[in-house]
């Protein structure tokens, strides 16, 4: 209490550590807020924090705690003399800065008072540079802002019909910009990206006449010799769109029957027992089916390998082989047939599904995965290396977000009935003979 600084609103812990000749963390652990005469500050909004306080908070966490855990945030609150939840919020904002409503309003007041951006940045030093703060301010969109309704509103049926008319009139594969210019003139209040997305969506929609024309044009070519560019020019669409639509029709027409599956599976089993190496081209020719039809029909799975991710054994050659097969046979938005993928790779289907998910940068943040991240952080591993332990392409920012989300959930989680009952038992047992600081440490 003697070291409390009224102007700063917090204790001078450096002088306390010198007088006590103890490490700062130990002093914070021994401090009992219930016996203090000064009140804890509440700073729920980022604009409530002074620049000096934010600087002190960042230095404290990085220098004293490093990879801070949920159990250590109360110590940060004691040092700053601020509610621990507010400290966590402010530190998160410093680590992952974003524009909030209260910060936007504060900056607006500063700008109306003719304050320069340099001075605003010094007052709210959250972003890495002045331009970052300025861009975030101008890009900030208040939820429900009526001025933005025309920009972000859904496309009506009339709007969709108008876009379809423009596409039919102006779209040419060799000059795709003309239709965009015409659409921007027709919808001046729409964002350019929104118009582009709507045009792409319209191009993906085929009517019955277009489909019939596509099927007829493809039928004039031999298999494997189709000139998609010529077909696209005839239909007024890109070659890729025509190829994709025809693939969709092919997939829709082929449904493996029980007889198909049994026939293909028998042939695959025969080859496996003879040479353990699948010749899908030979199987397809022998059964008068396409390679993909054989891959989708086979149900013989004996001898398939496991594929579980580990950073030391992961092979990009295998991963790229699977990615190439999926890209060539199931381009977006076609659904991937993982039976075919599994047969092509001769790897367990569930493992193929999981590996494809990892290669897309996806991660299921289960309790076991979070526990693994927490344990690796305790061992001092940096986020980039943790990401590689979990996935070949996972971005470290996702690991950081998951880790801090775990800490936030622990900080804000209410006590369970079982925990409350246990606390009562401890207090009833030790309250009379044990000093409060020791009892609190025990609890």
Secondary structure, 3 states (H helix, E strand, C coil): CCCEECCCCEECHHHHHHHHCCCHHHHHHHCCHHHCCCCCECCCCHHHCCHHHHHHHHHHHHHHHCCCCHHHHHHHHHHHCECHHHHHHHHHHHHCCCCCHHHHHHHHHHHHCCCCHHHHHHHCCCCCCHHHHHHHHHHCCCCCCHHHHHHHCCCCHHHHHHHHHHHHHHCECCECHHHHHHHHHHCCCCCHHHHHHHHHHHHHCCCHHHHHHHHHHHHCCCCCCCCHHHHHHHHCCCHHHHHHHHHHHHHHHCCCCHHHHHHHHHHHHHHHHHHCCCCHHHHHHHHCCCHHHHHHHCCCCCCCECCCCCCCCCCHHHHHHHHHHHHHHCCCCCCCCHHHHHHHHCECHHHHHHHHHHHCCCCCCCHHHHHHHHHHHHCCCCHHHHHHHHCCCCCHHHHHHHHHHHHHHHHHCCCCHHHHHHHHHHHHHHCCCCCHHHHHHHC
